[in-house]
Amino acid sequence: MTPVAPTDPILHAGDAAMTPSRRRFLAALAALPAAGVLDSPGRANQRAVKPRPDIATNVYPWMTFFQREGKKWDDDLDASLAAVVRAGFTGFEGMGASPEQVKMLAGKLKKHGLAMDSLYVNSTLHDRTAAERSLAEVLAIAEAARPAGCRILVTNPNPITWGGAENKDDAQLAVQAAALDRLGAELGKRGQTLAYHNHDIELRQAAREFHHMMLGTDPKNVSLCLDAHWVYRGSGDSQVALFDVVKLYGRRIAELHLRQSEKGVWTEAFGPGDIDYPRLAAELKKAGVRPLVVLEQAVEAKSPKTMNAVEAHKKGIDYATPLFFGDVAG
């Protein structure tokens, strides 16, 4: 297929009316009042008997399902998280906008028996002044998330502009990589892992931004959150590019975001489709890599509309479990 036109790294031009921007959501989230705190340290309460190995979910796909049903994810967070539990998840990756908001989220997750093994955080790292601010903000958020058992901080450094049309120059990429490495080193001192994440914009221009974030940082400080479908889509729907990334950086994968498409369009449920996930699972197993598995099966404007969020995610868990946990699943 023809490569997708560069737009906001969370959106595609034709899907803007359907799909909310993760970055814009974070900005709005930062302005929300916090309510409630995590009242004890440690991992969020888990159900006594787990029905399957741990597969987490990210908030972003739930936002897209809710939006197409005319609902807002955060209008009733308790009801929203209850739906996550009904789908069969034991872990939830939210978006951290401030220490206060993270403490509120941690309390909610504890109430619903959901672990916070990872957290998605925003950052601006290509400008020296903004990077200093951003590093302080992310570290404060990470510190607030530690009592909830958060061990992985996922970040996708912001583009120059919200629309994402402008490319970072070499100097900005060098500043960003240095800041990313510093952030990872600081998180490491706290017993946490920094996982670099990308969308499609970082795959432009021979994927120079993506590759420099990997090659310009120390593997001890910066791991990879492999979002297989953004690599695939950003490379012009290329599995060759995806599996080259796995070959190059597979041992740095600390977290895996799962999303599938058919003929380039996101499916409702994670399953067979454009990306050969059985091959990906086999490659990771062969390399001895056991990343945190996070289902992020979002929907976009052209996606089928045959099931609700809970139904779709149940189906996705059933497909993902034997693929990634076939040797440990009961």
C-alpha positions as CSV (number, residue, x, y, z in Angstrom):
1,M,0.0,0.0,0.0
2,T,1.0,3.6,-0.4
3,P,2.7,5.0,2.7
4,V,0.4,6.9,5.0
5,A,0.7,10.6,4.7
6,P,2.6,12.2,7.7
7,T,0.2,13.7,10.2
8,D,-0.1,13.9,13.9
9,P,1.8,10.8,15.1
10,I,-1.2,9.4,16.8
11,L,-3.7,10.2,14.0
12,H,-4.1,9.7,10.3
13,A,-5.7,12.5,8.4
14,G,-8.8,10.5,7.4
15,D,-9.2,9.2,11.0
16,A,-8.9,12.5,12.9
17,A,-12.7,12.7,13.6
18,M,-12.6,9.2,15.0
19,T,-9.3,8.7,16.9
20,P,-8.3,10.9,19.9
21,S,-4.7,12.0,20.0
22,R,-2.7,10.4,22.8
23,R,-0.6,13.5,23.2
24,R,-3.7,15.8,23.3
25,F,-5.3,13.5,25.9
26,L,-2.2,13.8,28.1
27,A,-2.3,17.5,27.9
28,A,-6.0,17.5,28.9
29,L,-5.3,14.9,31.6
30,A,-2.8,17.2,33.3
31,A,-5.5,19.8,34.0
32,L,-7.8,17.3,35.7
33,P,-8.1,17.5,39.5
34,A,-6.8,14.4,41.4
35,A,-9.0,12.5,43.8
36,G,-7.8,9.7,46.1
37,V,-4.3,8.4,46.7
38,L,-2.6,5.0,46.9
39,D,-2.8,4.2,50.6
40,S,-0.1,1.4,50.7
41,P,3.0,0.5,48.8
42,G,3.5,-2.4,46.5
43,R,1.9,-4.0,43.5
44,A,-1.9,-3.3,43.1
45,N,-4.1,-6.0,44.5
46,Q,-4.5,-9.0,42.3
47,R,-7.3,-11.5,42.1
48,A,-6.4,-14.6,44.2
49,V,-6.4,-16.9,41.1
50,K,-5.4,-15.5,37.8
51,P,-7.2,-17.1,34.9
52,R,-4.4,-16.6,32.4
53,P,-0.9,-15.2,32.2
54,D,-0.5,-11.4,32.6
55,I,-1.6,-9.4,29.6
56,A,-2.1,-5.7,30.2
57,T,-4.0,-3.2,28.2
58,N,-3.3,0.5,27.4
59,V,-5.9,3.2,27.9
60,Y,-5.7,4.4,24.3
61,P,-7.7,1.6,22.6
62,W,-10.5,2.0,25.3
63,M,-10.7,5.7,24.5
64,T,-11.2,4.9,20.8
65,F,-13.9,2.3,21.5
66,F,-15.7,4.6,24.0
67,Q,-15.5,7.6,21.6
68,R,-17.2,5.8,18.7
69,E,-20.0,4.9,21.2
70,G,-20.4,8.5,22.1
71,K,-18.8,8.1,25.6
72,K,-15.8,9.5,27.3
73,W,-13.3,7.2,29.1
74,D,-12.8,9.4,32.1
75,D,-16.4,10.4,32.7
76,D,-16.7,7.5,35.1
77,L,-13.3,5.9,35.7
78,D,-14.6,3.3,38.0
79,A,-17.1,2.0,35.4
80,S,-14.4,2.2,32.7
81,L,-11.9,0.1,34.7
82,A,-14.6,-2.4,35.6
83,A,-15.0,-3.0,31.9
84,V,-11.3,-3.6,31.7
85,V,-11.6,-6.3,34.4
86,R,-14.6,-7.9,32.7
87,A,-12.5,-8.2,29.5
88,G,-10.1,-10.4,31.5
89,F,-7.1,-8.1,32.1
90,T,-4.9,-8.1,35.2
91,G,-2.8,-5.0,34.3
92,F,-3.5,-1.6,33.0
93,E,-1.1,1.0,31.4
94,G,-2.5,4.4,31.9
95,M,-1.0,7.8,30.9
96,G,0.8,9.8,33.5
97,A,0.3,13.5,33.4
98,S,1.3,14.6,36.9
99,P,2.2,13.0,40.2
100,E,-1.2,13.8,41.6
101,Q,-3.0,12.2,38.7
102,V,-0.8,9.1,38.9
103,K,-1.6,8.7,42.6
104,M,-5.3,9.0,41.8
105,L,-5.0,6.4,39.0
106,A,-3.0,4.0,41.3
107,G,-5.7,4.1,43.9
108,K,-8.4,3.3,41.3
109,L,-6.3,0.4,39.9
110,K,-5.8,-1.0,43.3
111,K,-9.5,-0.8,43.9
112,H,-10.2,-2.8,40.8
113,G,-7.4,-5.3,41.3
114,L,-5.4,-4.1,38.3
115,A,-1.6,-3.9,38.3
116,M,0.3,-0.8,37.1
117,D,3.5,-2.5,35.8
118,S,4.0,0.3,33.3
119,L,2.9,3.8,32.6
120,Y,2.9,6.0,29.4
121,V,4.4,9.4,29.9
122,N,4.7,12.4,27.7
123,S,8.1,14.2,27.1
124,T,9.7,16.9,25.0
125,L,13.4,16.2,24.6
126,H,14.6,17.8,21.4
127,D,15.0,21.3,22.9
128,R,17.6,21.7,25.8
129,T,15.4,24.0,27.9
130,A,12.2,22.0,27.4
131,A,14.2,18.7,28.0
132,E,15.3,19.9,31.5
133,R,11.7,20.6,32.4
134,S,10.5,17.4,30.9
135,L,13.1,15.2,32.7
136,A,12.1,16.7,36.0
137,E,8.4,16.2,35.3
138,V,8.8,12.6,34.2
139,L,11.0,11.7,37.1
140,A,8.4,13.2,39.5
141,I,5.7,11.1,37.8
142,A,7.9,8.0,38.0
143,E,8.5,8.5,41.7
144,A,4.7,8.8,42.3
145,A,4.1,5.6,40.4
146,R,6.8,3.5,42.2
147,P,4.6,2.6,45.2
148,A,2.1,1.1,42.8
149,G,4.7,-1.3,41.5
150,C,5.4,0.6,38.2
151,R,8.6,-0.8,36.7
152,I,8.5,0.5,33.1
153,L,8.1,4.1,32.0
154,V,7.2,4.3,28.3
155,T,7.8,7.6,26.4
156,N,7.5,8.8,22.8
157,P,9.2,12.2,22.7
158,N,7.0,14.8,21.2
159,P,7.4,16.1,17.7
160,I,8.3,19.7,17.0
161,T,4.6,20.7,16.4
162,W,1.3,19.0,17.2
163,G,0.7,18.3,13.5
164,G,4.0,16.5,13.2
165,A,4.8,17.8,9.7
166,E,8.2,19.3,10.6
167,N,11.2,17.0,11.0
168,K,13.8,17.3,13.7
169,D,17.3,18.2,12.5
170,D,20.5,16.4,13.4
171,A,21.2,18.8,16.3
172,Q,17.8,18.3,17.8
173,L,18.1,14.5,17.4
174,A,21.4,14.6,19.2
175,V,19.9,16.6,22.1
176,Q,16.9,14.3,22.3
177,A,19.0,11.1,22.4
178,A,21.2,12.6,25.1
179,A,18.2,13.6,27.2
180,L,16.6,10.2,26.7
181,D,19.7,8.5,27.9
182,R,19.9,10.7,30.9
183,L,16.3,10.0,31.7
184,G,16.9,6.2,31.4
185,A,19.9,6.4,33.7
186,E,18.0,8.3,36.4
187,L,15.1,5.9,36.2
188,G,17.5,3.0,36.5
189,K,18.8,4.4,39.8
190,R,15.2,4.1,41.0
191,G,14.9,0.5,39.8
192,Q,12.7,1.5,36.9
193,T,13.2,0.9,33.1
194,L,12.7,3.5,30.4
195,A,11.2,2.1,27.2
196,Y,11.4,4.2,24.1
197,H,8.2,4.2,22.0
198,N,7.5,5.5,18.5
199,H,4.6,6.3,16.2
200,D,4.8,6.6,12.4
201,I,6.5,10.1,12.3
202,E,9.8,8.7,13.6
203,L,10.0,6.3,10.6
204,R,10.2,9.1,8.1
205,Q,13.5,9.9,6.3
206,A,15.1,6.5,6.5
207,A,13.8,6.2,10.1
208,R,16.6,8.4,11.3
209,E,14.8,9.6,14.4
210,F,13.9,6.1,15.4
211,H,17.3,4.6,14.8
212,H,19.2,7.4,16.5
213,M,17.1,7.0,19.6
214,M,18.3,3.4,19.7
215,L,21.9,3.9,18.5
216,G,22.5,7.2,20.3
217,T,21.6,5.8,23.7
218,D,23.1,3.2,26.0
219,P,21.1,-0.1,26.0
220,K,21.6,-0.2,29.8
221,N,19.6,3.0,30.0
222,V,17.1,2.9,27.2
223,S,15.0,-0.2,26.3
224,L,12.4,-0.4,23.5
225,C,8.7,-0.6,23.7
226,L,8.1,-2.2,20.4
227,D,4.8,-1.0,18.9
228,A,4.8,-3.4,16.0
229,H,2.0,-1.8,14.0
230,W,3.4,1.7,14.2
231,V,6.7,0.4,12.8
232,Y,4.8,-1.5,10.2
233,R,2.6,1.5,9.2
234,G,5.3,4.1,9.4
235,S,7.4,2.0,7.0
236,G,4.7,1.9,4.3
237,D,3.0,-1.3,5.6
238,S,6.3,-3.3,5.6
239,Q,6.9,-6.5,7.6
240,V,10.4,-6.4,6.2
241,A,11.0,-3.2,8.1
242,L,9.3,-4.5,11.3
243,F,11.4,-7.7,11.4
244,D,14.6,-5.8,10.6
245,V,13.9,-3.7,13.8
246,V,13.4,-6.9,15.7
247,K,16.7,-8.3,14.4
248,L,18.5,-5.1,15.2
249,Y,17.0,-4.3,18.6
250,G,15.2,-7.4,19.7
251,R,17.2,-7.9,22.9
252,R,16.3,-4.3,24.0
253,I,12.5,-5.0,23.9
254,A,11.1,-4.5,27.4
255,E,7.5,-4.1,26.4
256,L,5.4,-5.0,23.4
257,H,2.3,-3.2,22.2
258,L,0.0,-5.3,20.1
259,R,-2.3,-4.1,17.4
260,Q,-3.4,-5.7,14.1
261,S,-4.9,-4.6,10.8
262,E,-6.4,-6.0,7.7
263,K,-5.4,-4.4,4.4
264,G,-3.9,-1.5,6.4
265,V,-7.0,-0.8,8.5
266,W,-7.1,-1.5,12.3
267,T,-9.2,-4.5,13.2
268,E,-11.6,-4.5,16.2
269,A,-10.0,-7.5,17.9
270,F,-6.4,-8.6,17.9
271,G,-6.0,-11.7,15.7
272,P,-4.7,-12.8,12.3
273,G,-4.1,-10.1,9.8
274,D,-1.4,-8.0,8.1
275,I,1.3,-8.6,10.7
276,D,2.7,-12.1,11.3
277,Y,2.4,-12.1,15.0
278,P,3.1,-15.9,15.4
279,R,6.5,-15.1,13.7
280,L,7.1,-12.2,16.1
281,A,6.3,-14.3,19.1
282,A,8.6,-17.0,17.9
283,E,11.4,-14.6,17.2
284,L,11.2,-13.1,20.7
285,K,11.1,-16.6,22.3
286,K,14.1,-17.7,20.3
287,A,16.0,-14.6,21.5
288,G,15.0,-15.3,25.1
289,V,13.1,-12.0,25.4
290,R,10.1,-11.9,27.7
291,P,8.6,-8.4,27.4
292,L,5.6,-7.0,29.2
293,V,2.7,-7.7,26.8
294,V,0.3,-4.9,26.4
295,L,-2.8,-5.2,24.1
296,E,-3.4,-1.9,22.3
297,Q,-6.0,-2.8,19.7
298,A,-7.5,0.5,19.0
299,V,-10.1,1.3,16.3
300,E,-10.1,4.0,13.7
301,A,-12.6,5.5,11.3
302,K,-12.6,2.6,8.8
303,S,-12.4,-0.2,11.3
304,P,-15.3,-2.7,11.4
305,K,-18.0,-2.0,14.0
306,T,-19.3,-5.4,15.1
307,M,-18.5,-5.6,18.8
308,N,-18.0,-3.5,21.9
309,A,-14.7,-2.9,23.7
310,V,-15.1,-5.7,26.2
311,E,-16.0,-8.3,23.5
312,A,-13.2,-7.2,21.3
313,H,-10.6,-7.3,24.1
314,K,-11.7,-10.7,25.3
315,K,-11.2,-12.0,21.8
316,G,-7.8,-10.4,21.6
317,I,-6.7,-11.9,24.9
318,D,-7.8,-15.3,23.7
319,Y,-5.6,-15.0,20.6
320,A,-2.6,-13.4,22.3
321,T,-2.3,-15.8,25.2
322,P,-1.2,-18.9,23.4
323,L,1.0,-16.9,21.1
324,F,3.1,-15.2,23.8
325,F,2.5,-17.5,26.8
326,G,2.0,-20.9,25.1
327,D,4.7,-22.5,27.2
328,V,3.2,-21.2,30.5
329,A,-0.5,-20.9,29.9
330,G,-2.7,-23.4,31.6
